[in-house]
Amino acid sequence: MNNETTSNANDHIYDILSTLPAGTTTISQIQVDDVLVDVTSFINLNRTENLAYFTSPIGTTLIVDCHKISLLVF
């Protein structure tokens, strides 16, 4: 996969996250650097830093660079 394709895929993830209501959207997993990570919900998106915040199943907050997210499982 070339960098252009990766960039476009990550742009789509960012676009999707930017339309979701913060704090109320249930997401069960995200894929980060080819690893599936269990989450329970999308918390917020920091547009300036390009960071997405998710709640983990144990109640902690996961902060992920949107460029590293390749999949959202609702």
C-alpha positions as CSV (number, residue, x, y, z in Angstrom):
1,M,0.0,0.0,0.0
2,N,1.4,3.4,-0.9
3,N,1.4,6.5,1.3
4,E,-1.3,8.2,-0.7
5,T,-3.7,5.3,-0.2
6,T,-2.9,5.2,3.6
7,S,-3.4,8.9,3.9
8,N,-6.7,8.8,2.1
9,A,-7.9,5.9,4.3
10,N,-6.9,7.8,7.4
11,D,-8.6,11.0,6.1
12,H,-11.8,9.0,5.8
13,I,-11.5,7.8,9.4
14,Y,-11.0,11.4,10.6
15,D,-14.0,12.5,8.5
16,I,-16.2,9.8,10.1
17,L,-15.1,10.6,13.6
18,S,-15.7,14.4,13.0
19,T,-19.4,13.7,12.3
20,L,-20.0,11.5,15.3
21,P,-21.6,12.9,18.4
22,A,-18.9,13.2,21.1
23,G,-19.4,11.1,24.2
24,T,-22.4,9.2,22.9
25,T,-21.3,7.0,20.1
26,T,-20.8,3.3,20.8
27,I,-17.7,1.8,19.0
28,S,-16.6,-1.7,19.9
29,Q,-13.1,-1.8,18.3
30,I,-10.6,0.3,16.5
31,Q,-7.7,-0.9,14.5
32,V,-4.4,0.9,15.3
33,D,-1.2,0.0,13.4
34,D,-2.9,-3.3,12.3
35,V,-3.8,-4.3,15.9
36,L,-7.5,-4.5,16.9
37,V,-8.1,-2.7,20.2
38,D,-11.3,-3.1,22.2
39,V,-13.1,0.2,23.1
40,T,-16.6,1.0,24.3
41,S,-17.3,4.4,23.0
42,F,-15.9,7.5,21.1
43,I,-15.4,10.4,23.5
44,N,-14.1,13.3,21.5
45,L,-11.9,14.5,18.7
46,N,-9.1,17.0,19.1
47,R,-9.1,18.6,15.6
48,T,-6.0,20.7,16.3
49,E,-3.8,17.7,17.4
50,N,-5.6,15.1,15.2
51,L,-6.2,12.9,18.3
52,A,-9.2,10.7,19.0
53,Y,-10.3,9.8,22.5
54,F,-12.1,6.5,23.3
55,T,-13.2,4.8,26.4
56,S,-11.7,1.3,27.0
57,P,-13.7,-1.6,28.5
58,I,-12.0,-1.1,31.9
59,G,-13.0,2.6,32.0
60,T,-9.7,4.2,31.0
61,T,-9.3,6.7,28.2
62,L,-7.4,5.8,25.1
63,I,-5.9,8.6,23.1
64,V,-5.0,7.7,19.5
65,D,-3.5,9.6,16.6
66,C,-6.1,9.6,13.9
67,H,-3.5,8.8,11.3
68,K,-2.9,5.4,12.9
69,I,-6.5,4.3,12.9
70,S,-7.5,2.2,9.9
71,L,-10.8,0.7,11.0
72,L,-13.8,1.5,13.2
73,V,-16.1,-1.3,14.3
74,F,-19.5,0.0,15.5
